[in-house]
Amino acid sequence: MQKLGASAAAAGKYNVAFEAYYLLAQVDNCIEVLVKAKRMAEAAIFAKAYAPSRLTEMTSLWSVNLKENNYPFQPDDISKT
């Protein structure tokens, strides 16, 4: 399963990679796959549930991603909800 996750991530098959890492309970790899796929909102919400120590980092990446795409809003502090 580890090999599947790594090869899927390298091939850009992020859904398969995420699922493989999730089944292996490799939370950090799941987050990295979401970031690589530019799914910052999902990475932040996943971090809130499974890796609270990485929530601030993911929220910052989400904010940067929104600015890069010229979206006029910023994520709220989801650590308190």
C-alpha positions, 0 to 999 in steps of 0.5 A: 500500500505504501508503494501504491501511495508513493507511485500514485503521488508521483504520477499525479493520481492524488485521489489514489495516493490520498486513499492509500495513505489514509488506509495506512493512517499516514496523516502527514503523507495525506496532508502532503498529497492534498497540498501537492494537489493544491487542495489547500482548504481540504488540507486545512480541514483534514489537519484540523481533524487529524493533525492539529499541530499542522493546522496553522501551517495549512491555514497559512498555505490556504491563505497564500493560495487564495491570494495567488488566485486573486480571491478577495477573501481569507480563511477564518480561524478554523481552529476555534470551530 
